[in-house]
Amino acid sequence: MTMPNCPKCNSEYTYADGELFICPECANEWSANDVDSEHEELTAKDAHGNILRDGDSVTVIKDLKVRGSSMVVKQGTMIKSIRIVEGDHNLDCKVNGTSLQLKSEFMKKA
């Protein structure tokens, strides 16, 4: 059986100790159950209930003011290659060269 790489530092020198995997480089310990749960793909739903996944393209359905900036993401803006992340603002993307985290409820799948 091949040992999985460390999820924290991506080291290939991991080893098993009972039911735990251990990384000798960063001292991270995790169980096999943690490895399985990491492979679950995060999903989010757009304004119409369609499931969004990493790499999808979306369109903004209303003007969004960017907090702390004078920038406004206009309705109809196409955003390519989104990334789904955990949290309230569950889309990580780039809009006009600026990295933003947006809510999926203001998007529709393109």
C-alpha positions in Angstrom: 0.0 0.0 0.0 1.3 3.5 -0.9 1.3 6.0 1.9 -0.6 9.2 1.2 1.3 12.5 1.1 1.0 14.7 4.2 -2.1 17.0 3.8 -0.3 19.8 5.7 3.1 20.0 4.0 2.7 17.5 1.1 5.7 15.4 2.3 6.0 12.0 0.7 7.9 10.6 3.7 4.8 9.7 5.8 4.4 6.4 7.7 1.6 4.5 9.5 1.5 4.1 13.2 -1.5 1.9 14.1 -4.5 3.7 12.6 -2.7 7.1 12.2 -0.5 8.4 9.5 2.4 10.5 10.7 4.6 13.1 8.8 8.2 13.2 10.2 8.8 16.6 8.6 6.0 18.6 10.2 4.8 16.2 12.9 1.3 16.2 11.5 -0.9 13.2 12.5 -4.2 12.2 10.7 -6.4 9.2 10.4 -7.4 7.3 7.3 -10.9 8.7 7.7 -9.5 12.2 7.4 -7.9 11.3 4.1 -11.2 10.0 2.7 -13.1 13.1 3.8 -10.6 15.4 2.1 -11.3 13.8 -1.3 -15.0 14.9 -1.0 -15.5 17.6 -3.6 -17.0 20.8 -2.2 -20.1 22.1 -4.0 -22.2 25.2 -3.9 -25.5 26.2 -5.4 -26.2 29.2 -7.6 -29.2 31.5 -7.4 -31.3 29.0 -9.4 -30.3 25.9 -7.5 -27.7 24.6 -10.0 -24.7 22.8 -8.5 -21.4 24.7 -9.0 -18.0 23.0 -8.9 -14.4 24.0 -9.2 -13.5 25.4 -12.6 -17.1 26.4 -13.6 -17.9 29.7 -15.2 -20.6 31.9 -13.6 -22.4 35.2 -14.3 -23.1 37.8 -11.7 -26.9 38.4 -11.4 -26.8 41.8 -9.5 -24.3 44.6 -8.9 -22.0 43.8 -6.0 -20.2 46.5 -4.1 -16.7 45.4 -2.9 -16.3 46.2 0.7 -13.2 48.4 1.5 -12.9 49.5 -2.1 -14.7 51.7 -4.6 -14.9 48.7 -7.0 -18.3 47.4 -8.1 -18.8 44.0 -9.8 -21.4 44.8 -12.4 -24.4 42.6 -13.2 -23.7 40.3 -16.2 -19.9 40.1 -15.4 -18.7 36.7 -16.5 -16.3 35.0 -14.0 -14.3 32.0 -15.2 -12.6 29.2 -13.3 -14.2 29.6 -9.9 -13.0 27.7 -6.8 -15.4 26.4 -4.2 -14.2 27.1 -0.6 -15.8 26.6 2.8 -17.4 29.5 4.5 -20.1 32.1 4.0 -18.4 33.6 0.9 -18.0 30.2 -0.8 -16.6 31.2 -4.3 -13.0 32.2 -4.7 -12.3 33.9 -8.1 -10.6 36.7 -9.9 -12.6 39.6 -11.3 -10.7 42.1 -13.4 -7.4 40.9 -12.0 -8.6 41.3 -8.3 -9.0 38.2 -6.2 -12.3 38.1 -4.4 -14.5 35.8 -2.4 -18.1 36.0 -3.3 -21.4 34.4 -2.3 -22.8 31.8 -4.8 -26.3 33.0 -4.3 -25.5 36.1 -6.4 -24.3 34.0 -9.3 -25.8 31.9 -12.1 -24.0 29.1 -13.9 -22.9 30.1 -17.4 
